[in-house]
Amino acid sequence: MRKMLKVSKNIFFTFFSIISLVAIAVFIYHNYLKGMESSLISEGTSVDFNNKEINVYTEGTGEDTFVFMSGSGIAAPVYELKGLYSKFANENKIAVIERAGYGYSDVFHDDRDIDIILEQSRKSLMESGNTPPYILVPHSVSGIEAIYWAQKYPGEIKGIIALDIGLPHQYVTHKMGMVDSLTVRGVNTLTKMGFHRLVPSAVYNPEVIRQSFLTDQEKERYKALSYKQFFNDDMEQELLQSYNNSEKSVNLPIPKETPILFIDAIADEHKNSKYTKQKNEDYQEFAEKLLKADVIKLKGTHSIYLYAPGEIYDVAMEFIK
C-alpha cells in the first residue's frame, strides 16, 4: 500500500513538474515574441486619460462622420475593419474608435462600466477633431454602447448602422451563467501566461489575412497587435459587465427618434436555427418601436463586415439618404 502511494506521488509530482515547465516555457516564449513584435507596432492618434491613451483613427472628408465600433475581442479594429470603413472613407469622414484594451489603446484595468466607456468614446472623438453628430457603426457587443449613447445624448447621434449587434435586452434576458463566467476568466488567465500563442486562429481572424484589403506590413501589424491585446483584462471585464451595462440601457426609454438600420448576418449553416430566427424577431420588434428603422438580412457569418462590405455600404448610404 505504501509503495503504491509512493508511486502515485511520484507520478503526480512528475506530471505537475512537466506542466509547470511547459507553462514557464510558454510564458517566456510569449514575452520574447512580444518584444520582437513591438517594433512592428506604431502609434496611432491618441487621446490622454490620466496617462492612459485611447486611439482614434480618422480618414476621409465629408458632411457625415461614420464612427466604427468593434465587437468584443477584435484586438486590432483599425486593421480588421479596414475592408469596410475604406468603402465609406471614399466619400465620407470615418473614425475608428479603439476602446480601452483594443488596438493601439492602452489597457485601463477598470471595471468597464458603460458610463465610463461612453464618456471615453465621446471625449476621444471630440479631442481627435471628430465633432457630433455621428452615424455610429457598431458590431456585436458595441450595440450596447451605441444604443445607450442614443438614449443619453440623442442630439449627438444622426443614425446607427447596426452590424449584427447584440441588443441590451438580449444580454439581460440571457445573463451570463457561472460556466460562461469561469470560461471568460480562465481564458484571460491562460492568455496572461501566453498560451494563446499556441492557437493563432483564435487570436486573429484568418479571413483578414486571406483577404487583400491589408498590405503585407499591415497584416504583420494586425497579428502583432492581436497577440499583444488578445483577451486582456479590459476585454474580460467588458464581457463580465455586459449584463449590468445592458440593464442600464433597458431601464431607459428606447431612442425612438434615432434612425437605426439593423443588418442581420445569416450564415447558411444556421439560417433555420432557433437562435437565428429569434435574433431576427428581436430586431424586427425593436425596429417597430422606432420612427425610422429597417432590418436587412445579409448572407455571411457574424463578422459580416468581412464578407459583405460593399453591400453594407450600399444599404447604409441608401438608408441615411
C-alpha positions in Angstrom: 0.0 0.0 0.0 2.8 2.4 0.9 4.6 1.5 -2.3 1.5 2.3 -4.3 1.1 5.7 -2.6 4.8 6.5 -3.2 4.5 5.6 -6.9 1.3 7.7 -7.2 3.0 10.7 -5.5 6.0 10.4 -7.9 3.7 10.2 -10.9 1.8 13.3 -9.7 5.0 15.2 -8.9 6.4 14.3 -12.4 3.2 15.4 -14.1 3.0 18.6 -12.2 6.6 19.4 -12.9 6.1 18.9 -16.7 3.0 21.1 -16.7 4.9 23.8 -14.8 7.9 23.7 -17.1 5.6 23.9 -20.2 3.8 26.9 -18.7 7.0 28.7 -17.8 8.4 27.9 -21.3 5.2 29.3 -23.0 5.3 32.4 -20.8 9.0 33.1 -21.6 8.3 32.5 -25.3 5.3 34.8 -25.4 7.1 37.7 -23.8 10.1 37.2 -26.0 7.9 37.4 -29.1 6.1 40.5 -27.7 9.4 42.2 -27.5 10.3 41.2 -31.1 6.8 42.3 -32.4 6.9 45.7 -30.6 9.0 47.1 -33.5 6.1 46.3 -35.8 3.6 48.3 -33.8 3.5 52.0 -34.5 1.5 54.6 -32.5 -1.8 55.9 -33.7 -3.6 59.2 -32.9 -4.2 59.1 -29.2 -6.2 61.0 -26.5 -4.9 61.1 -23.0 -6.8 59.9 -19.9 -4.6 60.4 -16.9 -1.5 58.8 -18.6 -3.6 56.2 -20.4 -4.4 56.6 -24.0 -7.4 55.8 -26.3 -6.6 55.6 -30.0 -8.8 57.1 -32.7 -8.1 56.5 -36.4 -9.6 59.1 -38.8 -9.8 59.1 -42.6 -11.6 60.9 -45.4 -13.7 64.0 -45.6 -17.4 64.7 -45.8 -20.5 66.1 -44.1 -21.1 62.9 -42.0 -18.8 61.2 -39.7 -19.2 57.4 -39.5 -17.9 56.0 -36.2 -16.9 52.4 -36.4 -17.1 50.4 -33.1 -15.7 46.9 -33.0 -17.2 43.8 -31.4 -15.8 42.0 -28.3 -12.3 40.6 -28.7 -11.5 42.2 -32.0 -8.0 43.0 -30.8 -6.9 45.2 -33.8 -10.0 47.1 -35.0 -8.1 49.6 -37.3 -6.9 46.7 -39.3 -9.8 44.2 -39.1 -12.4 46.7 -40.1 -10.4 48.3 -42.9 -12.2 46.4 -45.7 -15.5 48.0 -44.6 -14.6 51.5 -43.4 -12.4 52.1 -46.6 -15.7 51.9 -48.6 -17.2 54.7 -46.5 -14.0 56.8 -46.5 -14.1 57.4 -50.2 -16.9 60.0 -49.9 -17.3 60.4 -46.1 -15.3 61.1 -43.0 -14.7 58.0 -40.9 -13.4 57.4 -37.3 -12.5 54.1 -35.8 -12.5 54.3 -32.1 -10.4 51.6 -30.3 -11.8 51.2 -26.8 -9.6 50.7 -23.8 -7.7 47.4 -24.3 -8.2 47.4 -28.1 -5.7 48.0 -30.9 -3.3 50.9 -30.1 -5.2 51.9 -27.0 -3.8 51.2 -23.5 -5.4 48.6 -21.2 -7.1 50.7 -18.4 -7.7 47.8 -15.9 -11.1 49.3 -14.8 -14.5 47.7 -14.4 -15.7 48.7 -17.9 -18.9 50.4 -16.7 -20.9 51.6 -19.7 -20.9 55.2 -18.5 -17.1 55.2 -18.3 -16.8 53.5 -21.8 -19.2 56.1 -23.3 -17.5 59.1 -21.8 -14.2 57.8 -23.0 -15.6 57.4 -26.5 -17.2 60.9 -26.6 -14.0 62.6 -25.3 -11.7 60.7 -27.6 -13.8 61.6 -30.7 -14.1 65.3 -29.8 -10.5 65.7 -28.8 -9.3 64.0 -32.0 -11.3 66.5 -34.1 -14.4 64.5 -34.7 -17.4 66.5 -33.6 -21.0 65.3 -33.5 -23.5 64.4 -34.8 -22.2 60.9 -35.6 -23.5 57.9 -37.5 -22.5 55.0 -35.4 -21.5 51.7 -37.0 -21.3 49.2 -34.0 -20.7 45.5 -34.3 -21.8 42.8 -31.9 -21.4 43.9 -28.2 -20.8 47.5 -29.2 -24.6 47.6 -29.8 -25.0 48.2 -26.1 -22.9 51.3 -26.1 -24.4 52.6 -29.4 -28.0 52.4 -28.2 -27.1 53.8 -24.7 -25.3 56.7 -26.5 -28.5 57.5 -28.4 -30.5 57.2 -25.2 -28.3 59.6 -23.2 -27.2 62.0 -25.9 -29.7 61.8 -28.8 -28.6 65.1 -30.3 -25.1 63.6 -31.0 -26.4 60.6 -33.0 -27.7 61.1 -36.5 -28.2 57.4 -37.0 -26.9 53.9 -36.3 -25.9 51.2 -38.8 -26.1 48.1 -36.6 -23.9 45.2 -37.7 -25.3 42.1 -36.2 -25.4 43.7 -32.8 -26.4 42.4 -29.5 -29.5 44.2 -28.2 -29.4 45.3 -24.5 -32.4 43.3 -23.6 -30.8 40.2 -25.1 -27.9 40.4 -22.7 -30.3 40.9 -19.8 -32.6 38.0 -20.8 -29.7 35.7 -21.4 -27.5 36.6 -18.4 -24.0 35.0 -18.4 -24.0 31.9 -16.3 -21.4 30.5 -13.9 -19.8 28.3 -16.5 -19.5 31.1 -19.1 -18.1 33.4 -16.4 -15.5 30.9 -15.4 -14.6 30.3 -19.0 -14.1 34.0 -19.6 -11.9 34.3 -16.5 -10.0 31.1 -17.4 -9.2 32.3 -21.0 -8.0 35.6 -19.6 -5.6 33.8 -17.2 -4.3 31.5 -19.9 -3.7 34.5 -22.1 -1.6 36.2 -19.5 0.6 33.1 -19.4 0.9 33.2 -23.2 -1.0 30.0 -24.2 -2.9 31.9 -26.9 0.3 31.7 -28.9 -0.4 28.1 -29.4 -3.8 28.8 -31.1 -3.3 31.6 -33.7 -6.7 31.1 -35.4 -8.4 32.0 -32.1 -6.2 35.1 -31.7 -6.9 36.8 -35.0 -9.3 36.1 -37.8 -7.6 34.1 -40.6 -10.1 35.6 -43.1 -8.5 39.0 -42.5 -5.1 37.5 -43.6 -6.7 35.8 -46.6 -8.3 38.9 -48.0 -6.5 41.7 -49.8 -7.5 44.9 -48.1 -4.4 44.9 -45.9 -0.8 45.3 -47.1 1.7 42.7 -46.1 3.1 45.1 -43.5 -0.4 45.8 -42.1 -1.0 42.1 -41.8 2.1 41.7 -39.7 1.0 44.6 -37.5 -2.5 43.1 -37.3 -1.0 39.8 -36.0 1.3 41.6 -33.6 -1.4 43.7 -32.1 -3.7 40.7 -31.8 -1.1 38.7 -29.8 -0.4 41.8 -27.6 -4.1 42.6 -26.8 -5.9 39.3 -27.0 -8.4 38.8 -24.2 -6.8 41.2 -21.8 -8.3 42.5 -18.5 -10.4 45.1 -20.3 -11.9 42.6 -22.7 -12.6 40.2 -19.8 -14.4 42.9 -17.8 -16.4 44.1 -20.8 -18.0 40.7 -21.2 -18.5 40.2 -17.4 -20.2 43.6 -17.2 -22.4 43.0 -20.3 -25.5 42.3 -18.0 -25.1 45.3 -15.8 -24.3 47.6 -18.7 -27.3 46.4 -20.7 -29.5 46.7 -17.6 -28.7 50.5 -17.5 -29.9 50.8 -21.1 -33.0 48.7 -20.6 -34.1 50.9 -17.8 -34.1 54.0 -20.1 -36.7 54.8 -22.8 -36.0 53.4 -26.3 -34.3 56.1 -28.5 -37.3 56.0 -30.9 -36.2 59.2 -32.8 -32.8 57.7 -33.7 -32.9 56.0 -37.2 -31.4 52.5 -36.9 -30.6 50.1 -39.7 -30.3 46.6 -38.4 -28.0 44.4 -40.5 -28.8 40.8 -39.7 -26.0 38.4 -40.6 -27.4 35.0 -41.8 -24.9 32.1 -42.1 -26.1 29.3 -44.4 -25.4 26.6 -41.9 -27.5 28.4 -39.2 -30.3 30.0 -41.3 -33.0 27.7 -39.9 -31.8 27.6 -36.3 -33.9 28.8 -33.4 -31.2 31.4 -32.5 -31.2 32.9 -36.0 -34.9 33.2 -36.1 -35.1 34.7 -32.6 -32.4 37.3 -33.4 -34.3 38.5 -36.5 -37.6 38.7 -34.5 -35.8 40.7 -31.8 -34.5 43.2 -34.5 -38.0 43.5 -36.0 -39.6 44.1 -32.7 -37.1 46.8 -31.7 -37.4 48.4 -35.2 -41.1 48.7 -34.9 -40.7 50.9 -31.8 -38.6 53.4 -33.8 -39.8 56.2 -36.0 -37.4 55.2 -38.8 -35.8 51.8 -38.9 -35.3 48.8 -41.2 -34.0 45.3 -40.9 -31.8 43.9 -43.7 -30.6 40.3 -44.0 -27.2 39.7 -45.5 -25.5 36.4 -46.1 -22.5 35.8 -44.0 -21.2 35.0 -40.6 -21.2 37.2 -37.5 -18.2 39.0 -38.8 -20.3 40.3 -41.6 -18.0 43.3 -42.3 -15.5 40.9 -43.8 -18.0 39.1 -46.1 -20.3 41.9 -47.4 -18.6 45.3 -47.1 -19.9 46.5 -50.5 -23.5 45.5 -49.7 -23.3 47.1 -46.2 -22.1 50.3 -47.7 -24.8 50.4 -50.3 -27.7 49.7 -47.9 -26.2 52.1 -45.3 -26.0 55.0 -47.7 -29.4 54.4 -49.1 -30.8 54.3 -45.5 -29.0 57.5 -44.5 -30.3 59.3 -47.6 
